[in-house]
Amino acid sequence: MSAKEYRELLDRAAHLNAEEQLRLLADLAAIVRDRSSTRRGRSILELKGLGKDVWEGVEVEAYLRQERSSWNG
């Protein structure tokens, strides 16, 4: 949408009465909510295995011991 088209829409909205403007706002909010909710349809499980090469060859127990000992200073 061009800046001119946007300005025309805004001008038309400014000429609505308060009740019509509130209805327009509610309708626009519903559109935005619908669009944003479809984008959130991702799963944390998509990250499975990401970075596994970083941990390759690391002994878990030794790593945990080292980390836990660092907590005490």
C-alpha positions in Angstrom: 0.0 0.0 0.0 1.3 3.4 -0.9 1.7 6.3 1.5 -1.1 8.1 -0.4 -3.5 5.1 -0.1 -2.7 4.8 3.6 -3.3 8.5 4.2 -6.7 8.3 2.3 -7.7 5.4 4.6 -6.7 7.3 7.7 -8.6 10.3 6.5 -11.7 8.2 5.9 -11.4 6.7 9.4 -11.1 10.2 10.8 -14.6 11.1 9.4 -16.3 8.1 11.1 -18.2 8.8 14.3 -16.7 7.5 17.6 -18.8 4.3 17.6 -17.7 3.4 14.0 -14.1 4.2 14.8 -14.2 1.9 17.8 -15.7 -0.9 15.7 -13.0 -0.4 13.1 -10.3 -0.6 15.8 -11.8 -3.8 17.1 -11.9 -5.3 13.6 -8.3 -4.3 12.9 -7.2 -5.7 16.2 -8.9 -9.0 15.4 -7.1 -9.1 12.0 -3.7 -8.5 13.7 -4.3 -11.1 16.3 -5.3 -13.7 13.7 -2.1 -13.0 11.7 0.2 -13.1 14.6 -1.3 -16.3 16.1 -0.6 -18.2 12.8 3.0 -17.2 13.0 3.4 -18.6 16.5 2.7 -22.1 15.3 6.2 -23.3 15.8 7.3 -26.0 18.2 10.3 -26.1 20.5 10.8 -29.6 19.2 12.1 -28.0 16.0 15.3 -27.2 17.9 16.0 -30.9 18.6 19.6 -31.8 17.8 20.6 -28.2 17.1 24.2 -27.7 18.3 24.7 -31.4 19.1 28.2 -31.1 17.5 29.2 -28.7 20.3 28.7 -31.4 22.9 30.2 -34.2 20.9 33.0 -35.9 23.0 32.0 -34.1 26.2 31.6 -36.4 29.3 28.4 -35.3 30.9 29.3 -36.2 34.5 32.7 -34.4 34.3 31.1 -31.4 32.8 28.4 -31.2 35.5 31.0 -31.6 38.3 33.0 -28.8 36.8 30.0 -26.5 36.5 28.7 -27.3 40.0 32.1 -26.6 41.6 32.2 -23.2 39.9 28.9 -22.2 41.7 30.7 -22.0 45.0 33.4 -19.6 43.8 
